[in-house]
């Protein structure tokens, strides 16, 4: 695939030979190991960010879009992963974050520690924190402490999810400290090799704080934690986090066929999905509230209306087609969104709702909607009309349900956060079988992914999942509502 990621990876691995993640996991040798004597931070960072955007954000997001029925398949019946049936033989896509992202974040951090460059070290720690959190959110217990010790250790032990989350917060705190260090004038400064923030270190600090807020809310129902304490932790972090959409962490694309967005490339290149098609759930939900984002997100269908589709059904009437996701929205330069200000405002709204402070919760929700719609070019009068139709709930459960539904729409085709929100809260409530003919449950999508077959066969420390493992009912540690 010709894309910006390809060029960045080549740039970032001048002294590396990258091979497939599948090959790395399938044999007891390390074809992905670079000659670190020939590497410097500025050559590793762009390749790492390209992998983070493509493998970490886009691929995980695409999975989530299908699971949470934002995207659907028109020309072929979905099965397996696309039908939200997660099994050991198809769960490897998330597991490959070990080699797609984490391994290279470790390399960057090691190089930065060796050279004494705190800013590169801080960036590596932010990415590592995201990676450990994402891996454990899918699988629960994972190898972390003993990861990447090949060839000395080919069967790393598993750390509990609670232990992993302790490390996530440690990394983010360490990143903030390193990023706020005054650098030696003779040290290599982060610059254009940073595709996300172009060397703006203060923006990396804000991202680290914002991620602390995301993961604080993630643990609001975890054993040993309370919703109010986690809400307070999130609000404290947000006070130092993203202050506007100018702080968004986006992997931005150039124009031209060699630099296209991974989301965009996922649709036009697949003949069986017939462009990117929205679910009827998304379209009907938005139309019911006269959402002004409808004509931004979607194209008109063959009848000059806005209609979604049920995943796995077929076009039976010649010449008919549903609405597609607009190329003006998910187009060739559409960015991969690591985190944005809109998400921060929704986190703030939920945190206040968990504290039963509905006045501030509503204010944060209104800010989230306003920022989201303004960024899409929607007029303020239309934004005000949209907001005015709702009465903000004044009990915790109803407020959380309302916020999650609103966040789901605003997060349309952004990243996988709405999947983890659903696992954590149960919202938005979706009758999955109404929108996906291959759904294996009407009330839920899988909560905990099983360990891939390769991992079970090759790591003697991989937990035994037995033959009755059910991804719909198994839960990670923090999934305790």
KOLVEX-930507 format. One line per field, with one value per residue (C-alpha): residue number from 0; residue in three letters; x, y negated, z. Coordinates in nm, 2 decimals. Layout:
<pts>
k [NUM;...] .
r [ALA;...] .
x [X;...] .
y [Y;...] .
z [Z;...] .
</pts>
This chain:
<pts>
k [0;1;2;3;4;5;6;7;8;9;10;11;12;13;14;15;16;17;18;19;20;21;22;23;24;25;26;27;28;29;30;31;32;33;34;35;36;37;38;39;40;41;42;43;44;45;46;47;48;49;50;51;52;53;54;55;56;57;58;59;60;61;62;63;64;65;66;67;68;69;70;71;72;73;74;75;76;77;78;79;80;81;82;83;84;85;86;87;88;89;90;91;92;93;94;95;96;97;98;99;100;101;102;103;104;105;106;107;108;109;110;111;112;113;114;115;116;117;118;119;120;121;122;123;124;125;126;127;128;129;130;131;132;133;134;135;136;137;138;139;140;141;142;143;144;145;146;147;148;149;150;151;152;153;154;155;156;157;158;159;160;161;162;163;164;165;166;167;168;169;170;171;172;173;174;175;176;177;178;179;180;181;182;183;184;185;186;187;188;189;190;191;192;193;194;195;196;197;198;199;200;201;202;203;204;205;206;207;208;209;210;211;212;213;214;215;216;217;218;219;220;221;222;223;224;225;226;227;228;229;230;231;232;233;234;235;236;237;238;239;240;241;242;243;244;245;246;247;248;249;250;251;252;253;254;255;256;257;258;259;260;261;262;263;264;265;266;267;268;269;270;271;272;273;274;275;276;277;278;279;280;281;282;283;284;285;286;287;288;289;290;291;292;293;294;295;296;297;298;299;300;301;302;303;304;305;306;307;308;309;310;311;312;313;314;315;316;317;318;319;320;321;322;323;324;325;326;327;328;329;330;331;332;333;334;335;336;337;338;339;340;341;342;343;344;345;346;347;348;349;350;351;352;353;354;355;356;357;358;359;360;361;362;363;364;365;366;367;368;369;370;371;372;373;374;375;376;377;378;379;380;381;382;383;384;385;386;387;388;389;390;391;392;393;394;395;396;397;398;399;400;401;402;403;404;405;406;407;408;409;410;411;412;413;414;415;416;417;418;419;420;421;422;423;424;425;426;427;428;429;430;431;432;433;434;435;436;437;438;439;440;441;442;443;444;445;446;447;448;449;450;451;452;453;454;455;456;457;458;459;460;461;462;463;464;465;466;467;468;469;470;471;472;473;474;475;476;477;478;479;480] .
r [UNK;UNK;UNK;UNK;UNK;UNK;UNK;UNK;UNK;UNK;UNK;UNK;UNK;UNK;UNK;UNK;UNK;UNK;UNK;UNK;UNK;UNK;UNK;UNK;UNK;UNK;UNK;UNK;UNK;UNK;UNK;UNK;UNK;UNK;UNK;UNK;UNK;UNK;UNK;UNK;UNK;UNK;UNK;UNK;UNK;UNK;UNK;UNK;UNK;UNK;UNK;UNK;UNK;UNK;UNK;UNK;UNK;UNK;UNK;UNK;UNK;UNK;UNK;UNK;UNK;UNK;UNK;UNK;UNK;UNK;UNK;UNK;UNK;UNK;UNK;UNK;UNK;UNK;UNK;UNK;UNK;UNK;UNK;UNK;UNK;UNK;UNK;UNK;UNK;UNK;UNK;UNK;UNK;UNK;UNK;UNK;UNK;UNK;UNK;UNK;UNK;UNK;UNK;UNK;UNK;UNK;UNK;UNK;UNK;UNK;UNK;UNK;UNK;UNK;UNK;UNK;UNK;UNK;UNK;UNK;UNK;UNK;UNK;UNK;UNK;UNK;UNK;UNK;UNK;UNK;UNK;UNK;UNK;UNK;UNK;UNK;UNK;UNK;UNK;UNK;UNK;UNK;UNK;UNK;UNK;UNK;UNK;UNK;UNK;UNK;UNK;UNK;UNK;UNK;UNK;UNK;UNK;UNK;UNK;UNK;UNK;UNK;UNK;UNK;UNK;UNK;UNK;UNK;UNK;UNK;UNK;UNK;UNK;UNK;UNK;UNK;UNK;UNK;UNK;UNK;UNK;UNK;UNK;UNK;UNK;UNK;UNK;UNK;UNK;UNK;UNK;UNK;UNK;UNK;UNK;UNK;UNK;UNK;UNK;UNK;UNK;UNK;UNK;UNK;UNK;UNK;UNK;UNK;UNK;UNK;UNK;UNK;UNK;UNK;UNK;UNK;UNK;UNK;UNK;UNK;UNK;UNK;UNK;UNK;UNK;UNK;UNK;UNK;UNK;UNK;UNK;UNK;UNK;UNK;UNK;UNK;UNK;UNK;UNK;UNK;UNK;UNK;UNK;UNK;UNK;UNK;UNK;UNK;UNK;UNK;UNK;UNK;UNK;UNK;UNK;UNK;UNK;UNK;UNK;UNK;UNK;UNK;UNK;UNK;UNK;UNK;UNK;UNK;UNK;UNK;UNK;UNK;UNK;UNK;UNK;UNK;UNK;UNK;UNK;UNK;UNK;UNK;UNK;UNK;UNK;UNK;UNK;UNK;UNK;UNK;UNK;UNK;UNK;UNK;UNK;UNK;UNK;UNK;UNK;UNK;UNK;UNK;UNK;UNK;UNK;UNK;UNK;UNK;UNK;UNK;UNK;UNK;UNK;UNK;UNK;UNK;UNK;UNK;UNK;UNK;UNK;UNK;UNK;UNK;UNK;UNK;UNK;UNK;UNK;UNK;UNK;UNK;UNK;UNK;UNK;UNK;UNK;UNK;UNK;UNK;UNK;UNK;UNK;UNK;UNK;UNK;UNK;UNK;UNK;UNK;UNK;UNK;UNK;UNK;UNK;UNK;UNK;UNK;UNK;UNK;UNK;UNK;UNK;UNK;UNK;UNK;UNK;UNK;UNK;UNK;UNK;UNK;UNK;UNK;UNK;UNK;UNK;UNK;UNK;UNK;UNK;UNK;UNK;UNK;UNK;UNK;UNK;UNK;UNK;UNK;UNK;UNK;UNK;UNK;UNK;UNK;UNK;UNK;UNK;UNK;UNK;UNK;UNK;UNK;UNK;UNK;UNK;UNK;UNK;UNK;UNK;UNK;UNK;UNK;UNK;UNK;UNK;UNK;UNK;UNK;UNK;UNK;UNK;UNK;UNK;UNK;UNK;UNK;UNK;UNK;UNK;UNK;UNK;UNK;UNK;UNK;UNK;UNK;UNK;UNK;UNK;UNK;UNK;UNK;UNK;UNK;UNK;UNK;UNK;UNK;UNK;UNK;UNK;UNK;UNK;UNK;UNK;UNK;UNK;UNK;UNK;UNK;UNK;UNK;UNK;UNK;UNK;UNK;UNK;UNK;UNK;UNK;UNK;UNK;UNK;UNK;UNK;UNK;UNK;UNK;UNK] .
x [0.00;0.14;0.10;0.27;0.33;0.55;0.78;0.79;0.88;1.15;1.29;1.26;1.43;1.73;1.93;1.64;1.49;1.12;0.94;0.59;0.46;0.32;0.67;0.81;0.55;0.58;0.95;1.21;1.43;1.41;1.41;1.28;1.58;1.77;2.13;2.10;2.45;2.34;2.02;1.94;1.61;1.53;1.53;1.32;1.05;0.88;0.86;0.73;0.46;0.37;0.32;0.13;-0.11;-0.16;-0.14;-0.23;-0.50;-0.64;-0.65;-0.78;-1.03;-1.16;-1.22;-1.41;-1.62;-1.74;-1.79;-1.99;-2.18;-2.05;-1.93;-2.10;-2.03;-2.26;-2.14;-2.04;-2.18;-1.96;-1.80;-1.55;-1.40;-1.63;-1.93;-1.80;-1.71;-1.36;-1.17;-0.81;-0.77;-0.86;-0.76;-0.40;-0.47;-0.47;-0.19;0.05;0.07;0.36;0.56;0.38;0.42;0.56;0.88;0.98;0.87;1.11;1.39;1.32;1.32;1.64;1.82;1.70;1.81;2.15;2.19;2.03;1.76;1.47;1.23;1.26;1.24;0.91;0.76;0.85;0.70;0.37;0.35;0.44;0.17;-0.09;0.03;0.03;-0.32;-0.46;-0.31;-0.44;-0.78;-0.83;-0.67;-0.65;-0.33;-0.04;0.34;0.49;0.77;0.94;0.85;1.12;1.39;1.45;1.65;1.71;1.34;1.11;0.82;0.76;0.54;0.21;0.14;-0.20;-0.40;-0.39;-0.01;-0.01;-0.22;0.01;0.29;0.07;0.03;0.40;0.50;0.27;0.40;0.76;0.69;0.55;0.86;1.09;0.91;0.92;1.29;1.50;1.72;2.09;2.13;2.36;2.12;1.92;1.59;1.27;1.16;1.01;1.08;0.78;0.49;0.22;0.33;0.63;0.84;0.59;0.69;0.42;0.16;0.31;0.27;-0.09;-0.14;0.01;-0.22;-0.52;-0.43;-0.41;-0.77;-0.88;-0.73;-0.85;-1.21;-1.14;-1.09;-1.40;-1.56;-1.24;-1.21;-1.06;-1.15;-1.45;-1.63;-1.58;-1.21;-1.15;-1.36;-1.16;-0.83;-0.96;-1.06;-0.72;-0.54;-0.77;-0.69;-0.34;-0.46;-0.58;-0.72;-0.86;-0.87;-0.53;-0.39;-0.54;-0.30;-0.36;-0.14;-0.20;-0.16;-0.04;-0.22;-0.13;-0.19;0.13;0.01;-0.35;-0.53;-0.55;-0.92;-0.97;-0.76;-0.97;-1.28;-1.20;-0.95;-1.20;-1.46;-1.68;-1.75;-1.84;-1.69;-1.73;-2.10;-2.26;-2.48;-2.85;-2.81;-2.58;-2.78;-3.13;-3.01;-2.87;-3.17;-3.40;-3.24;-3.20;-2.83;-2.66;-2.36;-2.56;-2.48;-2.12;-2.07;-2.27;-2.35;-2.71;-2.83;-2.98;-3.31;-3.15;-3.21;-2.98;-2.99;-2.77;-2.73;-2.76;-2.42;-2.43;-2.74;-2.73;-2.84;-3.15;-3.28;-3.07;-2.95;-3.01;-2.74;-2.74;-2.56;-2.18;-1.95;-1.86;-1.52;-1.53;-1.52;-1.32;-1.11;-0.75;-0.61;-0.83;-0.61;-0.57;-0.68;-0.48;-0.68;-0.85;-1.00;-1.36;-1.28;-1.14;-1.46;-1.67;-1.44;-1.50;-1.87;-1.88;-1.65;-1.88;-2.18;-2.02;-1.99;-2.35;-2.25;-2.49;-2.45;-2.08;-2.15;-2.39;-2.15;-1.87;-2.10;-2.21;-1.84;-1.77;-2.06;-1.97;-1.61;-1.69;-1.94;-1.74;-1.45;-1.68;-1.78;-2.14;-2.29;-2.33;-2.71;-2.74;-2.53;-2.74;-3.06;-2.92;-2.81;-3.14;-3.36;-3.21;-3.28;-2.97;-3.04;-3.01;-2.92;-2.59;-2.71;-2.92;-2.65;-2.38;-2.61;-2.67;-2.31;-2.19;-2.45;-2.34;-1.97;-2.04;-2.17;-1.90;-1.64;-1.77;-1.47;-1.21;-1.06;-1.16;-1.26;-1.63;-1.56;-1.39;-1.66;-1.92;-1.73;-1.70;-2.05;-2.28;-2.36;-2.48;-2.74;-2.75;-2.96;-2.67;-2.86;-3.08;-2.77;-2.54;-2.67;-2.36;-2.38;-2.35;-2.54;-2.82;-2.71;-2.33;-2.01;-1.72;-1.57;-1.24;-1.04;-0.89;-0.52;-0.42;-0.35;0.02;0.07;-0.11;0.10;0.44;0.43;0.41;0.31;0.00;-0.31;-0.52;-0.85;-1.00;-1.24;-1.54;-1.40;-1.67;-1.55;-1.91;-1.91;-1.54;-1.43;-1.11;-1.03;-1.17;-1.50;-1.69;-1.99] .
y [0.00;-0.34;-0.57;-0.83;-0.56;-0.36;-0.66;-0.74;-0.39;-0.38;-0.71;-0.59;-0.26;-0.35;-0.09;0.15;0.43;0.45;0.78;0.87;0.89;1.24;1.37;1.21;1.39;1.72;1.80;1.79;1.53;1.15;1.02;0.69;0.61;0.30;0.23;-0.04;-0.16;-0.32;-0.48;-0.82;-0.95;-1.17;-0.87;-0.65;-0.89;-0.95;-0.57;-0.51;-0.78;-0.63;-0.29;-0.44;-0.62;-0.33;-0.02;-0.16;-0.42;-0.34;0.04;0.04;-0.23;-0.04;0.27;0.05;-0.11;0.23;0.36;0.05;0.04;-0.30;-0.14;0.15;0.39;0.37;0.62;0.92;1.08;1.00;1.28;1.32;0.99;0.78;0.96;0.89;1.26;1.25;1.58;1.68;1.72;1.35;1.16;1.11;0.77;0.60;0.82;0.71;0.37;0.54;0.53;0.26;-0.01;0.09;0.24;-0.07;-0.30;-0.10;-0.15;-0.53;-0.55;-0.35;-0.57;-0.88;-0.75;-0.67;-1.02;-1.20;-1.36;-1.40;-1.53;-1.23;-1.01;-1.18;-1.13;-0.76;-0.73;-0.89;-0.64;-0.35;-0.44;-0.45;-0.12;0.07;-0.08;0.03;0.38;0.44;0.29;0.55;0.85;0.80;0.95;0.91;0.95;0.62;0.64;0.92;0.81;0.76;0.96;1.20;1.41;1.45;1.48;1.63;1.69;1.36;1.37;1.20;0.89;0.82;0.54;0.36;0.37;0.26;-0.04;-0.14;-0.15;-0.35;-0.63;-0.60;-0.65;-0.95;-1.12;-1.04;-1.18;-1.50;-1.55;-1.47;-1.69;-1.98;-1.95;-2.24;-2.09;-2.13;-2.38;-2.14;-1.85;-1.75;-1.92;-1.75;-1.92;-1.83;-1.46;-1.48;-1.44;-1.49;-1.81;-1.93;-1.96;-2.15;-2.00;-2.18;-2.00;-1.67;-1.77;-1.85;-1.51;-1.33;-1.50;-1.44;-1.07;-1.06;-1.19;-0.92;-0.64;-0.78;-0.76;-0.42;-0.29;-0.45;-0.11;0.08;0.28;0.07;-0.26;-0.49;-0.69;-1.02;-0.97;-0.88;-1.17;-1.40;-1.26;-1.31;-1.67;-1.75;-1.61;-1.79;-2.12;-2.08;-1.90;-2.02;-2.37;-2.39;-2.20;-2.35;-2.10;-1.79;-1.50;-1.42;-1.24;-1.48;-1.38;-1.56;-1.56;-1.31;-0.94;-0.84;-1.01;-0.90;-0.84;-0.48;-0.53;-0.65;-0.37;-0.11;-0.19;-0.26;0.02;0.28;0.38;0.57;0.27;0.04;-0.27;-0.35;-0.30;-0.42;-0.20;-0.27;-0.31;-0.61;-0.78;-0.72;-0.83;-1.16;-1.22;-1.18;-1.48;-1.69;-1.67;-1.93;-1.70;-1.46;-1.63;-1.67;-1.30;-1.15;-1.17;-1.16;-0.82;-0.73;-0.89;-1.21;-1.11;-1.01;-0.64;-0.39;-0.02;0.30;0.48;0.79;0.72;0.69;0.43;0.59;0.31;0.22;-0.13;-0.18;-0.26;-0.39;-0.70;-0.67;-0.83;-1.16;-1.18;-1.54;-1.41;-1.08;-1.19;-1.13;-1.37;-1.26;-1.24;-0.96;-1.10;-0.99;-1.22;-1.55;-1.84;-1.72;-1.40;-1.59;-1.79;-1.47;-1.33;-1.64;-1.62;-1.25;-1.33;-1.60;-1.38;-1.10;-1.37;-1.46;-1.82;-1.84;-2.21;-2.18;-1.85;-2.02;-2.31;-2.07;-1.88;-2.20;-2.29;-1.95;-1.98;-2.33;-2.25;-1.94;-2.12;-2.43;-2.23;-2.08;-2.42;-2.43;-2.77;-2.87;-2.92;-2.56;-2.45;-2.64;-2.49;-2.14;-2.19;-2.36;-2.06;-1.85;-1.86;-1.75;-1.46;-1.50;-1.15;-0.97;-0.68;-0.89;-1.16;-0.89;-0.73;-1.07;-1.17;-0.84;-0.87;-1.22;-1.12;-0.83;-1.06;-1.32;-1.05;-0.91;-0.75;-0.90;-0.62;-0.32;-0.51;-0.45;-0.08;-0.10;-0.34;-0.08;0.20;-0.03;-0.18;0.03;-0.28;-0.36;-0.09;0.09;0.38;0.52;0.78;0.50;0.35;0.64;0.97;1.15;1.02;1.30;1.10;0.85;0.66;0.65;0.67;0.87;0.73;0.91;1.04;1.39;1.44;1.52;1.88;1.82;1.67;1.96;2.21;2.05;1.88;2.13;1.85;1.76;1.80;2.10;1.98;2.32;2.43;2.24;1.89;1.64;1.29;1.16;1.24;1.24;0.92;0.72;0.61;0.26;0.38;0.39;0.17] .
z [0.00;-0.10;0.19;0.40;0.66;0.42;0.36;0.73;0.83;0.57;0.71;1.07;1.01;0.79;0.98;1.03;0.83;0.92;0.86;0.93;1.28;1.20;1.12;1.43;1.65;1.46;1.49;1.77;1.60;1.59;1.24;1.36;1.57;1.45;1.48;1.74;1.70;1.37;1.51;1.65;1.79;1.50;1.26;1.49;1.59;1.25;1.18;1.53;1.48;1.14;1.30;1.59;1.35;1.11;1.32;1.66;1.58;1.23;1.25;1.60;1.51;1.20;1.42;1.66;1.39;1.28;1.63;1.74;1.41;1.29;0.96;0.79;0.50;0.20;-0.05;0.17;0.48;0.77;0.96;1.24;1.34;1.12;1.27;1.62;1.68;1.84;1.86;1.91;1.54;1.46;1.78;1.67;1.50;1.84;1.99;1.71;1.89;2.07;1.76;1.56;1.83;2.17;2.05;1.87;2.16;2.37;2.12;2.12;2.49;2.52;2.27;2.45;2.79;2.65;2.50;2.79;2.58;2.81;2.55;2.32;2.63;2.73;2.39;2.39;2.74;2.62;2.34;2.56;2.81;2.53;2.40;2.74;2.82;2.48;2.49;2.84;2.77;2.49;2.66;3.04;3.18;2.93;2.92;3.02;3.27;3.09;2.73;2.47;2.64;2.35;2.32;2.69;2.76;2.49;2.73;2.92;3.23;3.24;3.45;3.60;3.44;3.77;3.75;3.39;3.48;3.76;3.50;3.26;3.51;3.61;3.25;3.20;3.51;3.41;3.06;3.20;3.41;3.12;2.87;3.12;3.17;3.03;2.77;2.72;2.43;2.26;2.28;1.97;1.97;1.86;1.54;1.20;1.27;1.50;1.25;1.52;1.70;1.50;1.81;2.02;2.35;2.55;2.33;2.43;2.79;2.74;2.56;2.86;3.10;2.88;2.86;3.24;3.24;2.99;3.19;3.52;3.39;3.25;3.61;3.76;3.82;3.88;4.21;4.48;4.30;4.34;4.07;4.26;4.32;3.96;3.85;4.06;3.92;3.57;3.64;3.79;3.49;3.25;3.42;3.26;2.94;2.60;2.62;2.26;1.94;1.85;2.10;1.91;1.86;1.50;1.24;0.95;0.59;0.29;-0.04;-0.31;-0.37;-0.18;0.14;0.19;0.52;0.64;0.69;0.34;0.19;0.38;0.18;-0.19;-0.21;-0.09;-0.36;-0.12;0.11;-0.19;-0.03;0.34;0.44;0.77;0.98;1.00;1.37;1.33;1.05;1.21;1.55;1.41;1.19;1.49;1.65;1.33;1.38;1.16;1.11;0.89;0.56;0.68;0.76;0.48;0.11;-0.02;-0.13;-0.47;-0.37;-0.25;0.12;0.40;0.48;0.65;0.59;0.78;0.78;0.57;0.37;-0.01;-0.26;-0.41;-0.63;-0.93;-0.92;-0.55;-0.31;0.05;0.18;0.19;0.43;0.26;0.09;0.21;0.56;0.55;0.25;0.15;0.41;0.69;1.00;1.25;1.58;1.89;2.12;2.08;2.28;2.21;2.39;2.68;2.72;2.71;2.98;3.18;3.13;3.25;3.55;3.67;3.61;3.82;4.10;4.05;3.94;3.65;3.59;3.51;3.33;3.10;3.04;2.95;2.71;2.54;2.50;2.35;2.10;2.01;1.95;1.75;1.52;1.48;1.36;1.10;0.97;1.12;1.19;1.55;1.51;1.41;1.70;1.94;1.80;1.83;2.19;2.29;2.21;2.49;2.86;3.04;3.28;3.65;3.77;3.72;3.51;3.27;3.24;3.16;2.90;2.74;2.74;2.59;2.31;2.23;2.25;2.02;1.75;1.79;1.78;1.45;1.27;1.50;1.71;1.92;2.24;2.19;2.20;2.54;2.66;2.57;2.75;3.06;3.07;2.85;2.65;2.39;2.41;2.07;1.94;1.75;1.55;1.41;1.24;1.18;1.04;1.17;1.53;1.78;2.05;2.04;2.35;2.35;2.15;2.29;2.62;2.64;2.35;2.38;2.35;1.99;1.90;1.83;2.18;2.34;2.16;2.20;2.55;2.83;3.06;2.85;3.08;3.00;2.86;2.82;2.55;2.68;2.65;2.57;2.46;2.52;2.89;2.99;3.15;3.20;3.56;3.53;3.36;3.69;3.66] .
</pts>
